[in-house]
Amino acid sequence: MKEDPDTEDPLSRRRSYATSTLFFSLGFVPSVNIVAIYELGTVLVLIFLSLFFSWLRAAYATAGAMENPWDRRDEEAELLPNEVQQLTLSVLQRACTLLGLILASRFAWNFFDDRHEPYIFWVAVACMVLWLWVDTVSRYVVSRNAIGFIAETAGISKVLFLLLKPLSKVVLEVSHFFGILDRPGSEVNMDRLEAKSESEEETDLLRGLANFRQTNARKAMQARVNITAFDIELNFHELMDRINKSGYSRVPVFRDDLDHVEGILNVKDLLPHIHNDEYYEWQKLLRPVYFIPESKRLDDLMKEFQNRRVHMAIVVDEYGGTSGLITLEDIIEEIFGDINDEYDDDDAINYTQVDGNTFVFEGKVHIGDLCRILNLEPDYFDEVRGNNESLAGLLLELFSRLPLTGEIATHRNITFKVQSADKRRIKKVRVLVT
């Protein structure tokens, strides 16, 4: 006997209609089981894409924090997305996750009977926990091998970011609208800042803040020739004698030369052991060294100092050699100016004023200090100084070689005469302001 259509299960009709709408619009209606397979496959694809995008973001974040230019890497591994591309990737990952969860919920609602409802709830919870666990563990594994993962997926990433260009433009405009990213040309205007300042001190502070993000470690570091460091082969009594004479609370420790820094010695770690004999193994108190490239921006370095809870970093050049040293105090002084404590010499800048227009400076004096003492604009020598930060470096640019004692060079209204030099460096310079 044929069953009356009115006695059919209305929930079954609703499920068949809901799952077949898309295919009906295309001109054919597959069976419920085929549609279920398609929907389940779509959910799995979206979840996999969400995981893949999550892996890419984890790898890029880890590789970005490992910016050591002296490490040799493959070209693909060095190709990291810019800020807009990473933001677009984040949006796409969350979109895939949200869409996958919505389709999974719809699938569960349409293809399970009411009597299974309690089981559906717990199955859904278990699947969610499993997915979160897989995402967390896989991100950790990818982060441990970030460079290798980026190199292996370089081809896919290039195609992906090429396809995402239209979406990236939309994300960029939305980010500008909500203030997430700065618009090009919206940098701080120093003329407007100085017009709003009420004192010279406030002007200097605003100028320091405006230039902070554009300043790199090379400009703020202490040059290699000015670094106080100790040999790791010193015995304990020799070490204590050097520390008493240095007056520093943290000192790098090297083996053989400054290009092989073994660790950072914090003087307070020695206090419990000051009564030990000369054979005490103080080397075990060394703390790990934090190496950074010369191009490291100070705002990023400040954040990393906070996260790592360190106050000192060794600046290295492109070949891995020690270029200088930078401390938390050096970073702060870029904003607030020189900070002198009870151990700083009041006349830290060694110079002599011969008369109203003539000065004698050491070659290692910082160009900024030179301009301040001579009442010049901070950018007075920018067009000829190159990347140099000291008076000696400025003269090397002007002469294009190491000058001899007695040679003269002129820039605008300033005349330099090398007063003392040897085969390696410029020691003293006479400066005449005309």
Residue pairs with C-beta under 8 A, 6 or more apart in sequence:
11 114
15 32
15 110
15 111
16 32
18 106
18 110
19 32
19 35
19 36
19 39
19 110
19 111
20 29
20 30
20 32
20 35
23 29
23 30
23 35
32 111
36 107
36 111
39 103
39 106
39 107
40 107
42 103
43 100
43 103
43 104
43 107
46 96
46 97
46 99
46 100
46 103
47 96
47 97
47 100
47 131
49 93
49 96
50 93
50 96
50 97
50 100
50 135
51 134
51 135
51 138
53 89
53 92
53 93
53 96
54 93
54 135
54 138
54 139
55 138
55 139
55 142
55 149
56 89
56 153
56 157
57 86
57 89
57 90
57 93
58 139
58 142
58 143
58 146
59 142
59 143
59 146
59 149
59 150
60 80
60 81
60 86
60 146
60 150
61 143
62 143
62 146
63 77
63 80
63 146
63 147
63 150
64 80
66 146
66 147
67 293
67 296
68 291
68 293
69 293
69 295
69 318
70 293
70 316
70 317
70 318
70 319
70 320
73 147
74 151
76 150
76 151
76 154
76 155
77 147
77 148
77 150
77 151
77 154
79 150
79 154
79 157
79 158
80 150
81 89
81 157
81 161
83 181
84 168
84 171
84 172
84 175
84 181
85 161
85 164
85 168
87 171
87 175
87 180
87 181
88 164
88 167
88 168
88 171
89 164
91 167
91 171
92 164
92 167
104 124
104 127
105 124
108 120
108 123
108 124
112 120
142 149
150 157
161 168
172 181
174 180
175 181
176 182
176 183
188 209
188 210
190 206
190 207
190 210
193 203
193 206
193 207
193 210
194 203
194 206
194 207
196 206
197 203
197 206
204 337
205 335
205 336
208 334
208 335
208 336
208 337
209 335
211 334
212 298
212 299
212 334
212 335
213 297
213 298
213 299
214 297
215 297
215 298
215 334
216 294
216 295
216 296
216 297
216 298
217 292
217 293
217 294
217 295
217 296
217 297
217 298
217 301
217 313
217 315
217 324
217 326
218 294
218 295
218 315
218 323
218 324
218 387
218 389
219 389
220 298
220 326
220 330
220 331
220 333
220 334
221 294
221 315
221 323
221 324
221 325
221 326
221 330
222 324
222 325
222 326
222 327
222 330
223 323
223 324
223 364
223 389
223 390
224 258
224 322
224 323
224 324
224 325
225 364
225 425
226 364
227 252
227 258
227 322
227 324
227 325
228 246
228 248
228 251
229 251
229 252
229 253
229 254
229 258
229 261
230 239
230 242
230 243
230 251
230 252
230 253
230 254
230 265
231 253
231 254
231 255
232 253
232 254
232 255
232 262
232 283
233 255
234 242
235 278
235 279
236 273
236 276
236 277
236 278
236 279
236 280
236 282
237 277
237 278
238 278
239 282
240 270
240 274
243 251
243 267
243 270
247 343
248 267
249 266
249 267
249 268
250 264
250 265
250 266
250 267
250 311
250 312
250 327
251 264
251 265
251 267
252 258
252 261
252 263
252 264
252 265
252 289
252 312
252 314
252 325
253 261
253 262
253 263
253 264
253 265
253 283
253 286
254 260
254 261
254 262
255 262
258 322
259 320
259 321
259 322
261 289
261 314
261 322
262 283
262 286
262 289
263 283
263 286
263 287
263 288
263 289
264 286
264 287
264 288
264 289
264 310
264 312
265 282
265 285
265 286
265 287
266 285
266 287
269 285
269 287
270 282
270 285
273 280
273 282
273 285
289 314
290 304
290 308
290 310
290 312
290 313
290 314
291 313
291 314
291 315
291 316
292 301
292 313
292 314
292 315
292 316
292 326
293 315
293 316
293 318
294 315
294 316
294 317
294 318
294 323
294 324
296 315
298 331
298 334
301 313
301 326
301 331
302 328
302 331
305 311
305 313
305 328
305 331
311 327
311 328
311 329
312 325
312 326
312 327
312 328
313 325
313 326
313 327
314 322
314 324
314 325
315 322
315 323
315 324
315 325
315 326
316 322
316 323
317 323
329 339
332 339
333 339
340 346
340 348
349 365
349 369
349 373
350 361
350 362
350 365
351 359
351 360
351 361
351 362
351 365
351 373
352 359
352 360
353 359
354 360
354 430
357 432
357 433
357 434
358 430
358 431
358 432
358 433
359 373
359 374
359 430
359 431
359 433
360 419
360 428
360 429
360 430
360 431
361 370
361 391
361 428
361 429
361 431
362 391
362 427
362 428
362 429
363 390
363 391
363 392
363 395
363 421
363 425
363 426
363 427
363 428
363 429
364 390
364 391
364 392
365 390
365 391
366 389
366 390
366 391
367 381
367 385
367 388
367 389
367 390
367 391
367 393
367 394
368 378
368 389
370 376
370 391
370 431
371 377
371 378
371 380
371 381
374 414
374 431
374 433
376 414
380 412
380 414
381 394
381 411
384 394
384 397
384 398
384 411
385 393
385 394
385 397
386 393
386 397
388 394
388 396
388 397
391 416
391 426
391 429
392 425
392 426
392 429
395 403
395 409
395 416
395 418
395 426
395 429
396 402
396 403
396 426
398 409
398 411
398 416
399 407
399 409
402 421
402 423
402 424
402 425
402 426
403 409
403 418
403 421
403 426
404 418
404 421
405 418
405 419
405 420
405 421
406 417
406 418
407 417
407 418
408 415
408 416
408 417
408 418
409 415
409 416
410 416
413 433
413 434
414 431
414 432
414 433
414 434
415 431
415 432
415 434
416 429
416 430
416 431
416 432
417 429
417 430
417 431
417 432
418 426
418 428
418 429
419 427
419 428
419 429
419 430
420 426
420 427
420 428
421 427
